[in-house]
């Protein structure tokens, strides 16, 4: 007989690994299919900077992951947003909402190492690596899953299959779920920079016609830079020497953090949106980027994916690893997913639109939000902290 798991997760990246850890709190047999061999982190755990919302910080602390970070994260106590060519600005201060911080900035590689350390402590987790998902079909009360695995089985059974295998999800394609895509024609260049003024907990975002330029406060006293450029200029900008690159970023961002003094290695990430038309199939579900890949403006991607994982774990705990749990999952995720997708895409399109007709409207919007510490600003701050829709229990402060 083929090995059978209660839950089989395809994809060992940010969301897949987090889901495996969340399921360890239940008395379940869980399998994790990973493309990377033992001793190697998935490529997603690179030098990019991840912005964890407050709800995410709470959940990862409850799951025992944050405690295993080797390097300190940088707290976001204030968010400052402005747009080139528009007047007005928006400042959000966590203290105005009774919080020490809106969230925390963590280097992806550090997070990957913390996840790996926590995964290594899970006694019932079966890891198939390196392995590749080939396909699956429903057989009775389970799915038979075909794998290409070094030294492992080529066939497994799972009561529930989870696709957490990223934007180009093989699970989503195999399930016949269509995805709607959009090319923003932008590329993000990501690096570590040192500025004349230390971060002091401020996250800066400067919006332009060609995308955002953000400086995120890291725990090492540097900033994590995110610099958006038109896709057809990305290769040339990435090839600039350090001095020319810093001069370009300084011109786009301004002098709010003082002079930019030093930049580390750069990485480039083309920006695409891809949204699955549905997230469930018989005894199968998509989470994280396999379900929706967002524009990174507003730093919603991983935070949304983690809430996918946590709600799925709660649904499985309540209803078991089957289709009943998936009905609950889809219902509970609808509001958060739809609102976050609309916010991210709408903000990306609105802020990059060069139309002169929009400038006074955007400026008035920034001024109105900046002067309103209740109402709209409070809802915006709540969403930025991850408190939108049906919030998973572990995201709430003090949950265990």
Buried (B, 14 or more C-beta within 10 A) or exposed (E): EEBBBBBBBBBBBBBBBBBBBBBBEBEBBBBBBBBBEEEEBBEBBBBBBBBBBBBBBBBBBBBBBBEBBEBEBBBBBBBBBBBBEBEBBBBBBBEBBEBEBBBBBBBBBBBBBBBBBBBEEBEBBBBBBBBBBBBBEEEEEBBBBBBEBEEBBEEBBBBBBBBBBBBEBBBBBBBEBEBEEBEBBBBBBBBBBBBEEBBEBBBBBBBBBBBBBBBBBBBBEBBBBBBBBBBEEBEEBBEBEEEEBBEBBBEBBEEBBEEBEEBBEBEBBEBBBBBBEBBBBEBBBBBBBBBBBBBBBBBBBBBBBBBBBBBBBBBBBEBBBBBEBBEBBBEBBEEBBEBBBEBBBEBBBBBBEEEEEBBEEBBEBBBBBBEEEEEEBBEBBBBBBBBBBEBBBBBEEEEE
